[in-house]
Amino acid sequence: MARTLTIAKKDDSKTALALAVEDYLASCRARGLSYKTVKQNYGYSLRSVLLPWCEDNGITEFDQLTQRQFDRLTASVVENARSEWTAHSYIRPMRQFMGWAKKVGDADKNGATPQLPRLNRKVIDVLTRDETDWIENAADSERDKLIIRILADTGMRVSELCGLTIDGVTRQERGPLLKVKGKRGDERLVPIRPELARRIERYKASRPKDVASPLLFVSRRRSHGEYAPLKPGGVRQMVEAVIYRSGVKKRVYPHLFRHSFATYALRRGMNPVQLAQILGHRSLQMIDRFYAHLNSNDAYDAVMEMLNPR
């Protein structure tokens, strides 16, 4: 049956700010941002933080958002957020929203903009390559071992891992590559070691014949025995169970493998532009955060290698 396109009607009960928020979120989707990003990042910040605060303070129009009001808003967010990073993630979409509003003429071009709270950089206790090996060895199935190794050796997001397909391995002259579908639907090719490519092929060949899913990793539903796509939540639960058996005392979660891969790559001298391409970042802004993981020993080693070439 063909789907019917439904156009939402304008809600006259909403304030000018609330209507502008919906228009901005529509603009984000029109630019190609993923539904999840728009809803959970931009949408939550604007619908669940900015608009309720404005309602509580009787603000319905752009010209009521003075710098003093924005400073009060930012201070309130900083005081009530779980961390400075959370507060930063709430305020940043508000700044982008105001920039858009000024561009389209909803707000005064010389109007106020919320200040971004300062972030104190922290050194993340990433995994060593030995610790990654211990974690992999603690997994009790080849599927789980392979999941951990792919996360550790590619730095991909857990959602991207769940989207890998059985035909994802491709080969070029220099070696095997893994096709990864990113957050916005963009595809990229990530280099992998020949050994890992062979493991993926062996795992594919060993899957039960009744698995019809084109996805590489599936899980069996206990209720009626059918195979279902592996979800990020399932990966997190698996990692938690494996960490408990591995003896690794650090707080480990799937995204830590991505942090660890990026940190290891930078310590080994990988070009940040190349790293951004492998991780699926469109700019170096996110890569810059990984430099905060590097400590004084890394800086010392880098300077000594520069001053004392072999």
C-alpha positions, 0 to 999 in steps of 0.5 A: 500500500502506498504511503500518504504524505501528511503535511503538519498544520501550523499550531497557532497556540504556539509562541513565536519562539516555539514555532521558530524552534520547529522550523529550525529543526525542520531545517536541520532535517532538510540539511540531511542531519539524522532523525536521531541527532535532530531529536535527541541533541537539537530537539531535546536542548530546544524543546525540553530546556530552552522553551520550558525556561522561556515559558517559566520566565514569560519569554515568547518573542526573540526580542525578549532574549537579551544577553542578560536573559541568556546569561541567566539561562546558561547559569541555570543550565550549568548549575542543574546539568549533570556535568559541564559537558552536558551543559555544553551540549545543551547550550551549543544547539541554542547558539546554532538556533540563534544563528539560524534565526538571525540568518532567516530574519526572525531575530535581530542580527545584532541580538544576543547569543548564549555563551558557551560554558567553559570546558575543563579538559580531562584525560580519559583513561583509555584502554591499552592494546594489552587490555583490549586483548584481555577483554577479547579473550574473556568473551565466550563466543566468537561473535562477541570476540569479533565484536570487541576486536572490530570496535577496537581495531576500527574505532567505529560507533556501536550503532555502526557496528550493528549496521555492518552487513555480511558483504561489508568486506571489500578488497583493494590493492593495498588490502581489505577494507570494511564498508561502514554506514555512518550517522547520516547514512554516509558510507566510508571504507575503513582499513582492517588487517587481513587477519581480521578480514579472514575472521569475519569471513570465517564467522560468516561461513559459520552462521546458522543456515536459517539466518536470513538477515543481511546484517553481520551480527544478529541475536536470537530472541528467547521468546520464539527463537527467531533471529533479530538484528543486534542492537546497541543495547545488546552490545553494551550488555555483552561488554559489561558481562565480558569486562566483569570476567576479564579482570580489567578494573577500568570503567569500560563501555563500547564507546571507550574502544573508539576513544582508545583507537583514536588516542592510540592512532594519534600517539602513533603519529597518524595524521588527524585528517586521516583519523577523522576520515576513518572515524567518520567525522566531517571536521577536525573539531571532534578529533581535537578533543582526543588530544586532551587524552594525551598526557605529558609523557606523550608530549615528552616523547613527541618532542624527543623524537623530533629533536633526536631523529633516528 
